[in-house]
Amino acid sequence: MKEEDLKRLKSKLPEKPGILGRDKYFNSAVLIPLVLIHRQYHFLFQKRAAGIRQGGEVCFPGGGFDPRIDLDFRQSAIRETCEELGIPEEKITIEGRLDTVVSNMGVLVEPYIGRLKIEGMDELSLNKLEVEAVFTLPVAYFKENLPDEYQVRLMAEPYFFKDGNKIELLPSERLGLPRKYHQAWGGKQNRVFVYETPQGTIWGITAELIHEVIKYCKQ
């Protein structure tokens, strides 16, 4: 590398750090909706429709970033909320955002906190293809009820079997990688939060986001 190459490299480096390899992840955004009920803010949750991925699970509204129509992740969160809850954009006020969630399942989540300016659930027109039902729980409930903590074990597998055939993803042996990489490796345990609520079990990324909001509320 010559001096001019180093100068060119320096000029192209980002001013603020981002996420290396962002393009290999599924980039998404969610809205953590707050609804004022009897002078107390509630989280609004939705139960996913049975016919879609992760059907029946409890989550916040959100979905993938679409570069064709979304200027940024904030717009993705608002658009997805409008589509899923059937609420006009002018009834959503963004109050701020949390840090980016980097999921071990290959997903990046950009979470936003927003108020829904509605008087009741009858103002929503749910997209039944995606949302089976909605419900609310007071933010105070999660201040008083801590999540249970569990662990899952994650492995990296250089190959798998399909219909009796070995499908090689990483030819570890041919590449001369150390022997331990010729088989599945890793085994790191990851924390999983689970809230068992009167409305059902809330876990995974949704529970992680709740826990993060409550952490800020208690500071």
C-alpha positions as CSV (number, residue, x, y, z in Angstrom):
1,M,0.0,0.0,0.0
2,K,1.3,3.4,-1.0
3,E,0.9,6.7,0.9
4,E,-1.8,7.9,-1.5
5,D,-3.7,4.6,-1.0
6,L,-3.7,5.1,2.7
7,K,-5.0,8.6,2.3
8,R,-7.8,7.3,0.0
9,L,-8.7,4.6,2.5
10,K,-8.8,7.1,5.4
11,S,-11.1,9.4,3.4
12,K,-13.6,6.6,2.8
13,L,-13.8,5.3,6.4
14,P,-17.1,6.1,8.2
15,E,-17.2,9.0,10.6
16,K,-19.4,7.0,13.0
17,P,-19.0,3.2,13.5
18,G,-21.8,1.0,12.1
19,I,-22.3,-2.7,11.9
20,L,-19.7,-4.6,9.9
21,G,-21.4,-7.0,7.4
22,R,-24.9,-5.4,7.8
23,D,-25.8,-6.5,4.3
24,K,-25.6,-10.2,5.3
25,Y,-28.3,-9.8,7.9
26,F,-32.0,-9.4,7.5
27,N,-32.5,-5.7,8.4
28,S,-35.7,-4.9,10.2
29,A,-37.4,-2.4,12.4
30,V,-40.0,-2.6,15.1
31,L,-42.2,-0.2,17.0
32,I,-42.7,-0.6,20.7
33,P,-46.2,1.0,20.9
34,L,-47.3,2.8,24.1
35,V,-51.0,3.4,24.7
36,L,-52.4,5.7,27.5
37,I,-55.1,3.9,29.4
38,H,-56.6,5.4,32.6
39,R,-53.5,7.7,33.0
40,Q,-51.1,4.7,32.7
41,Y,-49.1,3.8,29.7
42,H,-49.4,0.2,28.4
43,F,-47.4,-1.7,25.9
44,L,-49.5,-2.8,23.0
45,F,-48.7,-6.3,21.8
46,Q,-50.0,-8.3,18.8
47,K,-50.4,-12.1,18.4
48,R,-49.2,-13.2,15.0
49,A,-51.6,-14.9,12.7
50,A,-51.4,-18.7,12.6
51,G,-50.5,-18.9,8.9
52,I,-47.3,-16.9,8.9
53,R,-43.8,-17.4,10.2
54,Q,-43.7,-17.7,14.0
55,G,-47.5,-17.8,14.0
56,G,-49.2,-17.5,17.4
57,E,-46.3,-15.8,19.0
58,V,-46.5,-12.4,20.8
59,C,-44.6,-9.5,19.3
60,F,-44.5,-5.8,18.6
61,P,-45.4,-4.5,15.1
62,G,-42.5,-4.4,12.6
63,G,-40.9,-6.0,9.7
64,G,-38.2,-5.7,7.0
65,F,-36.6,-2.6,5.8
66,D,-37.6,-2.0,2.2
67,P,-35.1,0.3,0.4
68,R,-37.6,0.9,-2.4
69,I,-40.0,2.8,-0.2
70,D,-38.3,3.4,3.2
71,L,-36.0,6.3,3.6
72,D,-34.7,4.9,7.0
73,F,-35.5,2.4,9.7
74,R,-37.8,4.8,11.5
75,Q,-40.0,4.9,8.4
76,S,-40.0,1.1,8.2
77,A,-41.2,0.8,11.8
78,I,-44.0,3.3,11.2
79,R,-45.0,1.8,7.8
80,E,-45.2,-1.8,9.2
81,T,-47.2,-0.6,12.2
82,C,-49.7,1.2,9.9
83,E,-50.0,-1.9,7.8
84,E,-50.4,-4.4,10.6
85,L,-52.6,-2.4,13.0
86,G,-54.5,-0.4,10.4
87,I,-53.7,2.9,12.1
88,P,-53.0,6.2,10.2
89,E,-49.4,7.5,10.4
90,E,-50.5,10.7,12.0
91,K,-51.6,8.8,15.1
92,I,-48.1,7.6,15.8
93,T,-45.6,9.7,17.6
94,I,-42.0,8.5,17.8
95,E,-40.5,9.2,21.2
96,G,-37.0,7.7,20.7
97,R,-35.2,4.5,20.0
98,L,-33.2,1.7,21.6
99,D,-29.9,0.3,20.5
100,T,-29.7,-2.0,17.5
101,V,-30.4,-5.7,18.4
102,V,-28.0,-8.1,16.7
103,S,-29.7,-11.5,16.7
104,N,-27.9,-14.8,16.6
105,M,-30.5,-15.9,14.0
106,G,-29.1,-13.5,11.4
107,V,-31.5,-10.6,12.0
108,L,-30.8,-6.9,12.9
109,V,-33.6,-5.1,14.6
110,E,-33.8,-1.3,14.9
111,P,-36.3,-0.7,17.7
112,Y,-38.3,2.6,18.1
113,I,-40.6,3.6,21.0
114,G,-43.8,5.4,19.9
115,R,-47.1,6.6,21.3
116,L,-50.3,5.6,19.7
117,K,-52.8,8.4,19.9
118,I,-55.9,6.3,20.2
119,E,-58.8,6.2,22.6
120,G,-59.5,2.5,22.3
121,M,-58.7,-0.7,20.4
122,D,-61.8,-0.2,18.2
123,E,-59.8,2.4,16.4
124,L,-57.5,-0.3,15.0
125,S,-58.3,-2.3,11.8
126,L,-56.1,-5.3,12.1
127,N,-54.5,-6.9,9.1
128,K,-55.8,-10.5,9.7
129,L,-53.3,-12.0,7.3
130,E,-50.6,-11.0,9.8
131,V,-52.2,-10.2,13.1
132,E,-54.7,-12.5,14.9
133,A,-55.3,-10.2,17.9
134,V,-53.9,-7.4,20.0
135,F,-53.8,-6.8,23.8
136,T,-52.1,-4.4,26.2
137,L,-50.3,-4.8,29.5
138,P,-49.3,-1.9,31.8
139,V,-45.6,-0.9,31.6
140,A,-45.8,-1.0,35.4
141,Y,-46.6,-4.8,35.2
142,F,-43.1,-5.4,33.8
143,K,-41.5,-3.2,36.4
144,E,-43.0,-5.4,39.1
145,N,-42.6,-8.8,37.3
146,L,-39.1,-9.7,36.3
147,P,-38.5,-12.1,33.4
148,D,-37.3,-15.6,33.9
149,E,-33.9,-16.2,32.4
150,Y,-33.0,-19.3,30.4
151,Q,-30.2,-20.4,28.1
152,V,-30.0,-21.8,24.6
153,R,-26.9,-23.4,23.2
154,L,-25.7,-22.3,19.7
155,M,-23.6,-24.4,17.4
156,A,-21.8,-23.6,14.1
157,E,-22.2,-26.5,11.7
158,P,-19.9,-26.8,8.6
159,Y,-22.3,-29.3,7.0
160,F,-25.8,-30.8,7.3
161,F,-27.7,-33.8,5.9
162,K,-30.7,-33.5,3.6
163,D,-32.6,-36.5,2.3
164,G,-29.6,-38.7,3.4
165,N,-27.1,-36.6,1.5
166,K,-24.3,-34.6,3.1
167,I,-24.5,-30.9,2.2
168,E,-21.1,-29.3,2.8
169,L,-21.2,-25.6,3.6
170,L,-17.6,-25.0,4.7
171,P,-15.0,-27.5,3.4
172,S,-13.0,-27.2,6.6
173,E,-10.7,-30.2,6.0
174,R,-9.8,-29.3,2.4
175,L,-9.1,-25.7,3.5
176,G,-6.6,-27.0,6.1
177,L,-8.5,-25.6,9.0
178,P,-7.8,-27.0,12.5
179,R,-9.5,-30.4,13.1
180,K,-12.0,-28.9,15.6
181,Y,-13.7,-27.1,12.7
182,H,-14.3,-30.3,10.8
183,Q,-17.3,-31.0,13.0
184,A,-19.9,-28.7,14.6
185,W,-18.2,-26.3,17.0
186,G,-19.2,-23.5,19.4
187,G,-21.7,-24.4,22.1
188,K,-21.8,-20.8,23.5
189,Q,-24.8,-20.4,25.7
190,N,-27.1,-17.4,25.1
191,R,-29.5,-15.8,27.5
192,V,-33.2,-15.9,26.7
193,F,-35.7,-13.7,28.6
194,V,-39.2,-15.1,29.1
195,Y,-42.2,-13.2,30.6
196,E,-45.1,-15.5,31.6
197,T,-48.0,-13.0,31.6
198,P,-51.8,-13.2,32.0
199,Q,-52.0,-12.8,28.2
200,G,-49.5,-15.6,27.4
201,T,-45.8,-16.1,27.1
202,I,-43.6,-13.3,25.8
203,W,-40.0,-14.3,24.9
204,G,-37.1,-13.8,22.6
205,I,-36.4,-10.4,21.0
206,T,-39.7,-9.0,22.2
207,A,-38.9,-9.8,25.8
208,E,-35.4,-8.4,25.3
209,L,-36.9,-5.1,24.2
210,I,-39.3,-5.0,27.1
211,H,-36.4,-5.6,29.5
212,E,-34.4,-2.8,27.9
213,V,-37.2,-0.3,28.2
214,I,-37.8,-1.2,31.8
215,K,-34.1,-0.9,32.5
216,Y,-34.2,2.7,31.3
217,C,-37.4,3.4,33.3
218,K,-35.7,2.3,36.5
219,Q,-32.6,4.5,36.0
